[in-house]
């Protein structure tokens, strides 16, 4: 095994892999290239380097997987990123569509003492402002049973629990339709023509695209808790 220095570039790779594995169950070369906005050949080259350093396992045509060591690094960076997002919104007044890039810069500050104090100062939050789980110091996360908004049927209700922060414009669009964290939502109609969904969110009726409906996660209301119409 070749000793490898974990720099900012490697942290970005590992955190992106962790994000993909958490979301899709795996991190393919193509998905990682899209996530990082780089070429597939660049991903392949870095994958070999990370595999040599014991941070990922890599087999040609079979994608990538974080090793225990790589996972530890990825979880640490993710923890720092999401705690900084909470701080930026709660204490510096940033909006939820403004903090991702700033947190990308702050996540590389590696002081464990700083992050431990930040976590304590924030009251040990379990989720960031977009609803993504924040790993604690042991790498544990608070599990929730979430479903995609696109998976709800007409008449079903839920509470918005997570919105993908991949694109700031998507967050702004979601907010404009009332799809903010903790907003109640009820499906009115699924439109077969283009996969869009007519719904009522935060008291407002609107039609959302298939792409947005597949970027919003909700805690589905249990049948016994359903409100009377």
Buried (B, 14 or more C-beta within 10 A) or exposed (E): EEEEEBEEEBBBBBBBBBBBBBEEEEBBBEBBBBBBEEEEEEBBEBBEBBBBBBBBBBEEEEBBBBBEBBBBBBBBBBBBBBBBBBBBBEEEEBEBBBBBEBBBEBBBEEEEEEBEEBBEEBEEBBBBBBBBBBBBEEEEBEEEEBBEBBBBEEEBBBBBBBBBBEEBEBBEBBBEBBBBBEBBBBBEEBEEEEEBBBBBBBEEEBBBBBBBBBBBBBBBBEEEEEEEE
